């Protein structure tokens, strides 16, 4: 049973990672800081490490650098978990020695696949490789050189090159595709061959959606060439030709079967798309369950607000946001907490009914900007998303989002439902903690009064 060490300073996120990996025959161990990780790793002896990038004290990249200096942990698979996903942050992660990275909000299937890939890389090759012959521009150690891609899988590719780089070097690859197209990829050198046929085995690091699509197409084309005998097993090719001659009289039936196969493939594709949608719904329901459990786990108002921030960052994928509280007596919204603002920035009060925020608060309806992709707002009064925090028809406050993480290109349809349900849970948690705080202050006042009387 493979042992996975999960490291994050946010308990909420550790709960999420555990829920995604439970039931897969892994031994899951957690740590809440870089210091704890370094202190316990010799005893834990993990097979793979999921490491948060930003933590109080020692950050994830420092932990990674320290581990790589120890020969015992030089080959330990490490996945860095990062929030922003910005290019400079990715480069910093890879330069520290991690094998791959994943961005928040974490996708359940992506996390599982990356863990499986890296564990498979340690124990055995688990995916098919297909032949390939494409020119590649290879940049590593500050130098640019030309190479040829000789085979590829969904996990990596093998390059024929005279430029040999050390294992675990970070490389930038540009594959020259057909019709003048190109594919940019990040990778890490995992194998160096210098037995007269110099080459590099490169593990592909976190390709984006378009990259995964192109890689999938290259693998499928390679498998088709193998089946046709082009660049593959010649004996297989001969058997295929013989079978073709034998089945010539059955062409008509085959065409009929092929049409049926195409229909079934279309049905399978539609079914697969439905499964993806169901998986997205399940992910969000899991996220909501964990988030709501955390939100209702405390009656401390300050802690409730901190948990709301954790949820908005880790589950929603917001980089800049604000929580406003409604002052019913004065009919205004006041900034309570948030993330992504400058320390000196003053957030003005918002009068009910005035401006976009005031109108949203008065209408008590969720607001989503018409254009979300690549958008952000620097004006605290003009959000991309605003969710009124309501309980029993009364407005408690407002969650306003101004910028999503770079990897969260746009909101999926399920996100809109998640926002609504999240707003309900956040409002209930705020109401309960506020009510409890008032009750506790009254109790303390009463207790103090009774103490005076009894003296």
C-alpha positions in Angstrom: 0.0 0.0 0.0 1.5 3.3 -1.1 1.8 5.9 1.6 1.0 9.5 0.7 2.0 12.5 2.9 -0.4 15.4 2.5 0.9 18.8 3.7 -1.1 22.0 4.0 -1.6 24.6 6.7 -5.3 24.7 6.0 -7.2 21.9 7.7 -10.1 22.4 5.3 -7.9 21.6 2.3 -6.4 18.6 4.0 -9.9 17.3 4.5 -10.6 17.8 0.8 -7.5 16.0 -0.3 -8.2 13.1 2.0 -11.8 12.8 0.6 -10.5 12.7 -2.9 -7.9 10.0 -2.2 -9.8 7.8 0.3 -10.9 4.4 -0.9 -8.0 4.0 -3.4 -5.9 1.7 -1.2 -3.5 4.5 -0.1 -2.2 5.1 3.4 -2.9 8.8 4.0 -0.8 10.8 6.5 -1.1 14.5 7.0 1.2 17.4 8.2 0.3 21.0 8.7 3.6 22.8 8.1 6.9 22.6 6.4 8.7 22.3 9.7 6.5 19.3 10.7 7.1 17.7 7.3 10.9 17.8 7.7 10.7 16.6 11.3 8.5 13.6 10.5 9.5 12.5 7.0 12.1 10.0 8.2 9.5 8.3 10.4 6.6 8.5 7.9 8.7 7.3 4.9 6.1 8.4 2.2 6.0 7.0 -1.3 4.8 10.4 -2.6 4.4 13.9 -1.2 1.6 16.4 -1.9 3.1 19.7 -0.7 1.3 23.1 -0.4 3.4 25.9 -1.9 2.4 28.8 0.4 2.6 28.1 4.2 3.5 30.1 7.3 7.2 29.5 8.2 8.9 27.3 5.7 7.2 27.4 2.3 6.7 24.3 0.1 9.6 25.2 -2.3 12.0 25.4 0.6 10.9 22.0 1.9 11.4 20.6 -1.6 14.9 22.1 -1.9 15.9 20.7 1.5 14.6 17.2 0.7 16.4 17.1 -2.7 19.7 17.7 -0.9 19.2 14.5 1.0 20.1 11.4 -1.2 17.3 9.4 0.4 14.7 11.8 -0.9 16.1 12.8 -4.2 13.7 10.5 -6.1 10.7 11.0 -3.9 7.8 12.0 -6.2 6.6 15.5 -5.1 3.5 17.3 -6.3 3.3 20.9 -5.4 -0.2 22.4 -4.7 -0.4 26.0 -5.6 -3.2 28.6 -5.6 -2.3 31.2 -8.2 -0.8 29.0 -11.0 1.1 32.0 -12.5 4.0 31.2 -14.8 6.7 32.6 -12.4 5.2 30.6 -9.6 5.2 27.4 -11.7 8.9 27.9 -12.6 9.7 28.4 -8.9 8.0 25.2 -8.0 9.8 23.2 -10.7 13.1 24.8 -10.0 12.8 23.7 -6.3 12.8 20.1 -7.5 9.1 19.0 -7.5 8.0 16.6 -10.2 4.6 18.1 -11.0 2.1 20.6 -9.7 -1.6 21.1 -9.4 -3.6 24.2 -8.9 -6.4 25.2 -6.6 -9.4 24.7 -6.7 -8.2 21.1 -7.1 -10.0 18.8 -9.5 -10.6 15.3 -8.0 -9.9 13.3 -11.2 -6.7 15.4 -12.0 -5.3 14.9 -8.5 -5.9 11.1 -8.7 -4.4 10.8 -12.1 -1.2 12.7 -11.1 -0.7 10.6 -8.0 -1.2 7.5 -10.0 1.2 8.7 -12.8 4.0 9.4 -10.3 3.5 6.3 -8.3 3.4 4.3 -11.6 6.6 6.0 -12.7 8.4 4.7 -9.6 7.1 1.1 -9.8 6.5 0.4 -13.4 5.6 1.9 -16.8 1.9 1.9 -16.8 1.0 3.6 -20.1 1.5 2.7 -23.8 4.2 4.6 -25.8 3.8 5.0 -29.5 6.4 5.9 -32.1 6.7 9.5 -33.2 9.0 11.6 -35.4 8.6 15.3 -34.8 11.1 18.1 -34.6 11.4 19.6 -31.1 12.9 22.8 -29.8 14.5 22.0 -26.4 15.4 24.7 -23.9 17.2 23.6 -20.7 19.9 25.1 -18.6 19.5 28.3 -20.4 20.4 26.8 -23.8 18.2 26.3 -26.8 18.8 23.3 -29.1 17.0 21.1 -31.6 16.0 17.5 -31.0 13.6 14.8 -32.4 10.7 13.3 -30.5 10.9 9.5 -31.1 8.0 8.2 -29.0 5.3 9.7 -26.8 2.7 8.7 -24.2 0.2 10.6 -22.1 2.9 10.9 -19.4 6.0 11.8 -21.4 8.1 11.5 -24.4 11.6 10.3 -25.5 13.9 12.8 -27.3 16.8 12.0 -29.6 19.4 14.7 -28.9 23.1 15.3 -28.5 22.4 17.7 -25.7 22.3 15.7 -22.5 20.9 17.4 -19.4 21.0 16.1 -15.8 18.2 14.1 -14.4 15.4 16.3 -12.9 16.3 19.3 -15.1 13.4 21.4 -16.0 13.0 21.7 -19.8 10.7 23.7 -22.1 9.6 21.9 -25.2 8.1 23.1 -28.5 6.8 20.3 -30.7 6.4 21.3 -34.4 3.1 19.8 -35.4 1.4 19.5 -38.8 0.0 22.5 -40.7 2.4 24.9 -39.1 1.0 24.4 -35.6 3.2 24.0 -32.5 2.7 22.7 -29.0 4.5 24.2 -26.0 5.1 21.9 -23.0 6.9 21.9 -19.7 8.8 18.8 -18.6 11.4 17.2 -16.3 14.2 15.0 -17.4 13.7 11.5 -15.9 16.1 9.4 -17.9 19.4 10.1 -19.7 20.8 7.6 -22.2 24.3 7.9 -23.6 25.0 4.5 -25.0 25.9 5.7 -28.5 22.3 6.8 -29.1 22.0 9.9 -26.9 18.5 10.7 -25.7 16.4 12.0 -22.9 13.2 10.6 -21.3 11.0 13.6 -20.3 8.1 13.5 -18.0 5.4 16.0 -19.0 4.4 18.5 -16.2 0.8 19.5 -15.9 -0.2 20.2 -19.6 -3.1 22.5 -19.9 -6.4 21.4 -21.5 -5.2 22.2 -25.0 -1.9 20.5 -24.4 -3.7 17.3 -23.2 -5.9 17.4 -26.2 -2.9 17.6 -28.6 -1.0 14.9 -26.7 -4.1 12.6 -26.8 -4.3 13.2 -30.6 -0.6 12.3 -31.1 -1.0 9.1 -29.1 -4.2 8.1 -31.0 -2.5 8.8 -34.3 0.5 6.7 -33.2 -1.7 3.8 -32.2 -3.5 4.0 -35.5 -0.1 3.8 -37.3 0.8 0.8 -35.2 -2.4 -1.0 -36.1 -1.8 -0.2 -39.8 1.8 -1.4 -39.6 3.4 2.0 -40.3 6.5 2.2 -38.2 5.2 -0.6 -36.0 5.3 -4.4 -35.9 5.8 -5.7 -39.5 4.5 -9.1 -38.6 1.3 -7.5 -37.3 1.1 -5.6 -40.6 1.3 -8.8 -42.6 -1.4 -10.4 -40.5 -3.6 -7.4 -41.0 -3.2 -7.6 -44.8 -4.0 -11.3 -44.9 -7.0 -10.7 -42.8 -8.1 -7.9 -45.1 -7.9 -10.2 -48.2 -9.8 -12.9 -46.3 -12.6 -10.5 -45.4 -13.0 -8.8 -48.8 -16.3 -10.6 -49.4 -17.6 -9.2 -46.1 -17.1 -5.6 -47.0 -20.8 -4.8 -47.2 -21.4 -6.2 -43.7 -18.4 -4.5 -42.3 -19.6 -1.1 -43.6 -22.9 -1.8 -42.0 -21.2 -2.7 -38.8 -19.0 0.4 -39.0 -22.0 2.6 -39.2 -23.4 0.9 -36.1 -20.0 1.3 -34.4 -20.0 5.0 -35.3 -23.5 5.3 -33.7 -22.3 3.5 -30.6 -19.2 5.7 -30.4 -21.4 8.8 -30.6 -23.6 7.3 -27.8 -20.5 6.5 -25.8 -19.2 10.0 -26.3 -22.5 11.5 -25.1 -22.4 9.1 -22.2 -18.8 10.0 -21.4 -19.7 13.7 -21.4 -22.6 13.0 -19.1 -20.2 11.1 -16.7 -17.8 14.1 -16.8 -20.7 16.4 -15.8 -21.8 14.0 -13.1 -18.2 13.9 -11.8 -18.1 17.7 -11.8 -21.3 17.7 -9.8 -20.0 15.1 -7.4 -16.8 17.1 -6.9 -18.7 20.3 -6.1 -21.1 18.4 -3.8 -18.0 16.9 -2.0 -16.5 20.4 -1.8 -19.7 21.9 -0.4 -20.1 19.1 2.2 -16.6 19.7 3.5 -17.0 23.5 3.4 -20.3 23.5 5.2 -19.0 21.0 7.8 -16.1 23.4 8.5 -18.4 26.5 8.5 -20.7 25.0 11.1 -17.9 23.6 13.2 -17.4 26.8 15.2 -19.4 29.5 16.9 -16.5 32.0 17.0 -17.3 34.8 14.5 -13.7 35.6 13.7 -12.9 32.0 13.0 -16.1 31.7 10.9 -14.9 34.6 8.7 -11.5 32.9 8.3 -13.1 29.7 7.2 -15.2 31.6 4.7 -12.0 33.0 3.2 -10.4 29.5 3.1 -13.5 28.2 1.3 -13.5 31.0 -1.3 -9.8 30.6 -2.1 -9.6 26.8 -2.1 -13.0 25.8 -3.5 -14.2 28.7 -5.5 -10.8 29.7 -6.9 -11.0 33.4 -6.1 -7.8 35.4 -5.8 -9.4 38.7 -4.9 -12.6 39.0 -2.9 -14.4 40.8 -0.1 -17.0 40.0 2.6 -19.3 42.9 3.4 -21.5 42.9 6.5 -25.0 44.6 6.4 -25.6 47.3 9.0 -29.4 47.2 9.1 -29.7 50.3 11.3 -27.7 52.5 9.0 -28.7 50.8 5.7 -25.1 50.3 4.6 -22.6 47.5 3.7 -19.3 47.6 5.5 -16.1 45.8 4.5 -15.3 43.0 7.0 -12.6 40.9 5.5 -11.1 39.9 2.2 -8.1 38.9 0.1 -6.0 40.4 -2.7 -6.3 44.1 -1.7 -3.4 46.4 -1.0 -2.8 46.9 2.7 -3.4 50.6 2.5 -6.5 50.3 0.3 -9.7 51.8 2.0 -12.9 50.1 1.0 -15.8 52.6 1.2 -19.1 51.9 2.8 -21.9 51.1 0.4 -25.3 52.5 0.8 -28.2 50.2 0.0 -29.5 50.7 -3.5 -26.6 52.9 -4.6 -24.1 51.7 -7.2 -23.8 48.1 -8.4 -23.1 46.6 -5.0 -25.9 48.6 -3.4 -28.3 47.5 -6.1 -27.3 43.8 -5.8 -27.7 44.0 -2.0 -31.1 45.6 -2.3 -32.3 43.1 -4.9 -31.0 40.2 -2.9 -30.2 38.4 -6.2 -26.9 36.7 -7.2 -25.0 38.8 -9.7 -22.6 37.5 -12.4 -20.8 39.8 -14.9 -21.7 39.0 -18.5 -18.0 38.6 -19.5 -15.9 36.5 -17.1 -13.1 35.1 -19.1 -9.8 36.8 -18.5 -11.6 39.5 -16.5 -10.8 41.2 -13.2 -11.9 44.3 -11.4 -9.8 46.8 -9.5 -12.8 48.7 -8.4 -14.1 47.3 -5.0 -17.6 48.7 -6.0 -17.8 46.7 -9.3 -17.3 43.0 -8.7 -17.4 40.1 -11.2 -19.6 38.1 -8.9 -21.7 39.1 -5.9 -23.6 36.7 -3.7 -26.0 38.2 -1.0 -25.7 36.3 2.3 -29.3 35.7 3.2 -31.1 33.9 6.1 -34.8 33.7 6.3 -35.2 36.5 3.8 -32.9 38.9 5.7 -29.7 40.2 4.3 -26.6 39.6 6.5 -24.0 40.6 4.1 -22.4 40.2 0.7 -19.6 38.1 -0.9 -18.0 40.1 -3.7 -15.4 38.5 -6.1 -13.1 40.6 -8.2 -10.5 38.2 -9.7 -10.3 34.4 -10.2 -7.1 32.5 -10.2 -5.4 32.4 -13.7 -6.2 28.7 -14.1 -9.9 29.3 -13.4 -10.6 30.7 -16.9 -14.3 30.8 -16.4 -17.2 29.6 -14.3 -18.8 26.3 -15.2 -22.6 25.9 -15.0 -22.2 23.9 -11.7 -20.3 26.8 -10.2 -23.4 29.0 -10.2 -25.3 26.5 -8.1 -22.3 26.1 -5.8 -22.2 29.9 -5.2 -25.8 29.9 -4.2 -25.5 27.0 -1.8 -22.2 28.3 -0.4 -23.9 31.7 0.2 -26.6 30.0 2.2 -24.2 28.1 4.4 -21.9 31.1 4.9 -24.9 33.2 6.0 -26.1 30.6 8.4 -22.7 30.2 10.0 -22.3 34.0 10.3 -25.7 34.3 11.8 -25.1 31.5 14.4 -21.6 32.9 15.4 -22.9 36.5 15.7 -25.9 35.4 17.7 -23.7 33.2 19.9 -21.2 36.1 20.4 -24.0 38.4 21.5 -25.4 35.8 23.9 -21.9 35.2 25.3 -21.4 38.9 26.0 -24.8 39.1 27.7 -23.9 36.1 29.8 -20.6 37.6 30.8 -22.3 40.9 31.7 -24.9 39.0 33.8 -22.2 36.9 35.4 -20.2 40.0 36.3 -23.3 41.7 37.8 -24.1 38.6 39.9 -20.5 38.4 41.1 -20.8 42.0 42.3 -24.1 41.3 44.1 -22.7 38.2 45.8 -19.6 39.9 47.1 
